Amino acid sequence: MKLRRAVITAAGREDQQLPLQRLIDRDGHPKTALQIVVEEAAVAGADEVAIVVRSGAEEAFRTAAGSAASRLEMIPQQQPLGYGNALQAARAFVGDEPFLHFVGDHLYVSDAPRRCAEQLVAVAEAEGCAVSAVQATRESMLPFFGTVGGRRVPEGRGLYEVETVVEKPTPTRAEQDLIVPGLRAGHYLCFFGMHVLTPTVFDLLERLGDEGQRQLSPALAQLAARERYLAYEVHGRRFNLGETYGLLVAQLALGLAGNDRAEVLAQIVELLARQPRGG
């Protein structure tokens, strides 16, 4: 398996605005969230990147991509039929090759020398199969993520054989079907917002029926029954820009992980010191 292409889905109502937001990257340079994610894909080896956007938003995304715009392919989603339909819009772009997939409303900060996508792609290429990045996530966050159940791969640090996938499970469902031995109590393996997928996923999405109801998690549950499919605990953190204070938290994480860490910390301390004391 050799990965050359990446697909970013950004066609949802909120997704079409969040990637356009400007932040300061780890290197101290102002960039849009879209530029940061495109760089993540390029460093992981994706020479070609497609962005699925809402029809009519192409020019805004080209502008937000900056110097990278010339090597991006914009794919308009003609009708707002959901996540699965948006991903299917990239089928012709992907062809018969595996591809790296990001959701457009997440940013990623690595805790290791290699970026999160680099880690994921290295595992997928070594194992020769689809791999989803996951993160141990506390039970209270289950309503926000797809969650996987499976078993650890012997001698595979942070690697799991996926047996089932459930989109936004209830705590009861998670306790019954998604407990993974070795995780802390009350924690589950939830999607990180990036995957290396095989073209098989397009056939599985097609079989889910009504276009507006197609979601990635049910297709991935079927993928686990059809071919080898792994989950990998990436050394890093994901930040959902769509959450309350999501942009703020992502910006703080980028600043604290970058060259301006001392300055960012100093400003945080100053802000805290100026807060009125309770009582």
C-alpha positions in Angstrom: 0.0 0.0 0.0 1.3 3.4 -1.0 -0.7 6.5 -0.3 -0.8 9.4 -2.7 -4.2 11.1 -2.3 -6.1 12.8 0.5 -9.8 13.8 0.8 -11.0 16.5 3.2 -14.8 16.8 3.7 -16.0 20.3 4.4 -19.5 20.5 3.0 -21.6 20.7 6.2 -23.2 23.9 7.3 -20.6 24.6 10.0 -17.8 22.8 8.1 -17.9 25.4 5.3 -16.9 28.2 7.7 -14.6 26.5 10.2 -11.8 25.6 7.8 -11.6 29.3 6.7 -10.8 30.5 10.2 -7.3 32.0 10.7 -5.0 30.8 13.5 -1.4 31.0 14.4 0.4 27.7 13.6 3.0 26.0 15.8 5.7 27.8 13.7 4.2 31.2 14.7 2.8 32.0 11.2 -0.8 33.0 10.6 -2.6 30.3 8.6 -6.2 29.2 8.0 -7.3 25.9 9.5 -7.6 24.6 6.0 -3.9 25.4 5.3 -2.9 23.6 8.5 -4.8 20.4 7.5 -3.6 20.5 3.9 0.0 20.7 5.2 -0.7 17.7 7.5 -1.8 15.7 4.4 1.2 16.8 2.4 3.8 15.9 5.1 2.1 12.5 5.3 2.8 11.9 1.6 -0.4 13.0 -0.1 0.7 14.6 -3.3 -2.9 15.3 -4.4 -5.6 16.7 -2.1 -9.3 17.1 -2.8 -11.7 19.1 -0.7 -15.4 18.3 -0.8 -17.3 21.6 -0.3 -20.8 22.9 -0.5 -21.6 24.0 -4.1 -20.8 27.6 -4.5 -18.1 27.7 -1.8 -15.2 26.7 -4.0 -13.7 30.3 -4.4 -13.7 30.9 -0.6 -11.8 27.6 -0.1 -9.3 28.4 -2.8 -8.6 31.7 -1.1 -8.3 30.1 2.3 -5.8 27.5 0.9 -3.4 30.3 0.0 -0.3 29.1 -2.0 -1.6 25.5 -1.9 -4.7 26.3 -3.9 -3.1 25.5 -7.3 -2.6 21.8 -6.4 -6.0 21.3 -4.7 -9.1 19.8 -6.4 -12.4 21.3 -5.3 -15.3 18.9 -5.4 -18.7 20.5 -4.9 -21.4 18.5 -3.1 -24.4 19.3 -5.3 -27.0 18.6 -2.6 -26.6 18.7 1.2 -27.1 15.0 1.7 -24.8 14.4 4.6 -21.3 13.1 5.4 -21.5 9.8 3.5 -22.7 11.5 0.4 -19.9 14.1 0.7 -17.3 11.4 0.9 -18.8 9.6 -2.1 -18.4 12.7 -4.2 -14.6 12.1 -4.1 -14.9 8.6 -5.6 -13.7 9.5 -9.1 -10.8 11.5 -7.6 -9.7 8.5 -5.4 -10.0 5.9 -8.1 -8.9 2.4 -7.1 -6.2 3.6 -4.6 -6.2 3.9 -0.8 -6.6 7.4 0.5 -6.1 9.6 3.6 -9.3 11.2 4.8 -9.8 14.1 7.2 -12.9 15.8 8.5 -12.7 19.6 7.8 -13.6 20.8 11.3 -10.7 19.2 13.2 -7.1 20.2 13.9 -4.4 17.8 15.2 -1.5 18.4 17.4 1.1 15.7 17.7 2.8 14.7 20.9 5.6 12.9 18.9 8.3 14.0 16.4 6.1 12.9 13.5 2.8 14.6 12.8 -0.4 12.6 13.5 -1.2 11.9 9.9 2.4 10.7 9.3 2.0 8.2 12.2 -1.3 6.9 10.8 0.0 6.6 7.2 3.1 4.8 8.4 1.0 2.2 10.1 -1.4 1.7 7.2 1.5 1.3 4.7 3.2 -1.2 7.0 0.1 -3.2 7.7 -1.3 -2.9 4.1 -4.9 -2.2 5.2 -7.4 0.4 6.2 -6.6 2.1 9.5 -8.6 4.7 11.5 -6.9 6.9 14.0 -8.5 6.7 17.4 -8.1 8.3 20.9 -9.0 7.0 24.3 -12.0 9.2 25.1 -14.0 9.5 28.3 -17.5 8.2 28.4 -19.1 11.7 28.6 -17.9 12.5 25.1 -19.5 9.5 23.4 -22.4 11.5 22.0 -19.8 13.4 19.8 -17.8 10.5 18.2 -17.9 7.3 16.3 -16.5 4.6 18.6 -14.8 1.3 17.8 -14.7 -2.0 19.6 -12.0 -4.6 19.1 -9.0 -6.3 20.5 -5.3 -5.4 20.8 -3.0 -6.6 18.1 -0.2 -8.7 19.8 3.1 -6.9 19.7 1.3 -3.9 18.1 1.6 -1.0 20.4 -1.6 1.1 20.3 -2.9 -1.1 17.4 -6.3 -2.8 17.5 -8.2 -5.2 15.2 -11.6 -3.5 14.7 -14.6 -5.8 15.3 -17.4 -3.2 15.4 -18.1 0.5 14.9 -21.0 2.4 16.4 -21.8 6.1 15.7 -22.3 8.1 18.9 -23.2 5.2 21.1 -25.1 5.5 24.4 -23.0 4.6 27.5 -25.1 1.5 27.9 -24.4 0.4 24.3 -20.7 1.2 24.7 -20.4 -0.8 27.9 -22.1 -3.8 26.2 -20.2 -3.8 22.9 -17.3 -1.4 22.8 -15.1 -2.1 25.9 -11.5 -2.6 24.9 -9.3 -4.5 27.4 -6.5 -2.3 28.7 -8.2 1.0 28.5 -8.9 3.1 31.7 -12.3 2.5 33.2 -14.9 4.7 31.6 -12.8 5.3 28.4 -13.5 4.1 24.9 -11.6 4.3 21.5 -13.3 7.1 19.6 -12.5 8.4 16.1 -9.7 11.0 15.9 -11.0 12.6 12.7 -8.6 11.0 10.2 -8.5 7.6 8.4 -6.6 5.7 5.8 -9.4 4.0 3.8 -9.5 1.6 0.9 -11.9 2.2 -2.1 -14.1 -0.6 -0.7 -15.7 2.0 1.6 -17.4 3.6 -1.4 -19.2 0.4 -2.3 -20.3 0.0 1.3 -21.6 3.5 1.5 -23.5 2.9 -1.8 -25.3 -0.1 -0.2 -26.5 1.8 2.8 -29.5 3.0 0.8 -31.0 6.5 1.0 -28.2 9.0 0.1 -29.2 11.4 2.9 -28.9 8.7 5.6 -25.5 7.4 4.6 -22.9 7.8 7.3 -19.3 6.6 7.5 -19.5 4.6 10.8 -22.0 2.0 9.5 -19.9 1.6 6.4 -16.8 1.0 8.5 -18.7 -1.5 10.6 -19.3 -3.5 7.4 -15.7 -2.9 6.4 -14.5 -4.7 9.5 -16.5 -7.8 8.5 -15.2 -7.7 4.9 -11.5 -7.0 5.1 -8.7 -6.4 7.6 -9.4 -3.1 9.3 -7.3 -1.6 12.2 -7.5 1.2 14.6 -4.4 3.0 15.8 -4.0 5.2 18.9 -2.2 8.2 17.5 0.3 10.1 19.7 -1.4 13.4 19.7 -4.7 15.2 20.3 -7.6 16.2 18.2 -9.5 19.5 18.5 -13.0 19.9 17.2 -13.3 23.5 16.0 -17.1 23.2 16.1 -17.3 22.7 19.9 -17.9 25.6 22.3 -14.5 27.4 22.6 -13.2 24.9 20.0 -11.2 27.5 18.1 -9.8 29.0 21.3 -8.7 25.6 22.7 -7.1 24.6 19.3 -5.2 27.9 19.2 -3.9 27.4 22.7 -2.8 23.9 21.9 -1.0 25.0 18.8 0.7 27.9 20.7 1.8 25.7 23.6 3.2 23.1 21.2 5.2 25.6 19.1 8.1 28.0 19.1 6.2 30.7 21.1 5.3 28.4 24.0 7.0 30.7 26.6 5.2 33.8 25.4 1.8 32.0 25.2 2.3 30.7 28.8 3.3 34.2 30.0 0.1 35.7 28.5 -2.1 33.0 30.0 -0.5 33.6 33.4 -1.1 37.4 33.1 -4.7 36.9 32.1 -5.3 34.6 35.1 -3.6 37.0 37.4 -6.0 39.8 36.3 -9.1 37.7 37.1 -11.1 39.0 40.1 -10.8 36.7 43.1 -14.0 35.0 44.3 -15.6 35.7 47.7 
